[in-house]
Amino acid sequence: MTNLSEYSSSQFDAKVRENDPLYENCGEANSLEHDSKATGKPLRILQFLRAPVGGLFRHVCDLSIELSRRGHAVGVLCDASATSSRIEAQLAALAPHCTLGIHRIPLRRQPGFSDLIAVKRAHAIISSIKPDIVHGHGAKGGALARLAGTAQKKAGHLLRIFYTPHGGSMHYDAGSLVGRFFLKFEKQMTGLTDGLIFESTFSHATYSKKIGSPRCPVSVIHNGLRPEEFAAAKHDRGDTAADFVFIGELRHLKGVEVLLRAMAVLSKEHNVKVAIVGRGPDEERFKRLTKDLGLAERVTFHGELPARQAFSLGRCLVVPSLAESLPYIVLEGAAAGLPMILTDVGGIPEIVEGGEIHLLQPNAVTPLAEEMQRFLHSPEIFREWADWLQQVTRERFSVKLMVEEIENFYCRSLGAEQQHNEQIAM
């Protein structure tokens, strides 16, 4: 567990503005203000997730930091085996806000007997810090929070258990063997859930279709951005910038293979280049495919970089995902005013709702190549869309609003539970 007692909030706020990798451009004037309106007594809140990477981790960080600034005691439990210099730096930056600690235990991506040990360890952590709220994020984090939290409930401790899928098991095909396993498990977990939070209407609808109508209170709360993220990106570096940039986890669902094959089509007529930013389980396969397609001189793999830094590597952000929930990279690109090419998946239509932005069908090479060619020929159209979307995103998606709604949902659930227990006692 990370020791946090040596830090004060003021010390951290000074430190974070110097070198916090989560908030590269965070200035004093743009910091989130503490909301002095208390909703009842301060809560003890433990957030669960598996890997501290990607948009899910960013969501947990934003939520934890702002809840802490609102006076709540927050802790995080995540995987001990996922590690890199960037992960360790991000956890170190998060630590001063986590007065309940950052707890790391081994958590494998796929289910197995090791999960039984993980549940036992998680239960011991819950028993020691006695949270009011346990909130699981993603399939593994949600399972662990609900199983360990329920064990603590049976021991007589009053707490409420929340779950946000973030896609997770919802991405599986209900007709596949693996999909049937995960979705059946999700159905078994519904009775252990006190509240469901979905980051998009799409996610809520998908859950209802694959799992069934929720048996607990539900709230749809969009992800949010910090005020300083709405500064324009320096995305046009002349001859040094690639035409396109991809930013995300390098795995099948993110559509990287589709992008590479579209590049192969496009490169027959254009001297086009793409920068690929991120790491993931399919990274080596994508690098081999790049060579096989003859794109070694046109595609550059940059590894992991902060999104704002990565934006400068290309003139247009391509998000060719095959499945999504409500992707942060689209929100971040919109806030930075970056031209984007997007697929019509998950909650992306909710982000661009009300505009004329053209969304592509996923897993379609030729339409993607054609849209990329359209950008090369008429970039001003995409810049106009980007300007409109930046303003819309500023109005609809903020961390402050996101956390206010989640905090209120927590408190309503706890209030209902306490009222119910008082009625039983009378």
Buried (B, 14 or more C-beta within 10 A) or exposed (E): BBEBEEBEEEEBBEBBBEEBBBBBEBEEEBBBEEBEEEBEEEBBBBBBBBBBBBBBBBBBBBBBBBBBBBBBBBBBBBBEEBEEEBBEBBBBBBBBBBBBBBBBBEBBEEEEEEBEEBBEBBBBBBEEBEBBBBBBBBBBBBBBBBBBBBBBBEEEBEBBBBBBBBBBBBBBEEEEEEBEEBBEEBEEBBEBBBBBBBBBBBBBEBBEEBBEEBEBBBBBBBBBBBBBBBBEBEBBEEEEBBBBBBBBBBBBBBBBBBBBBBBBBBBEEBEBBBBBBBBBEBBEBBBEBBEEBEBEEBBBBBEBBBBBBBBBBBBBBBBBBBBBBBBBBBBBBBBBBBBBBBBEBBBBBBBBEEEEBBBBEBBBBEBBBBBBBBBBEEBEBBBEBBEBBBEBBBEBBBBBEBBBBBBEBBBBBBEBBEEEEEEEEE
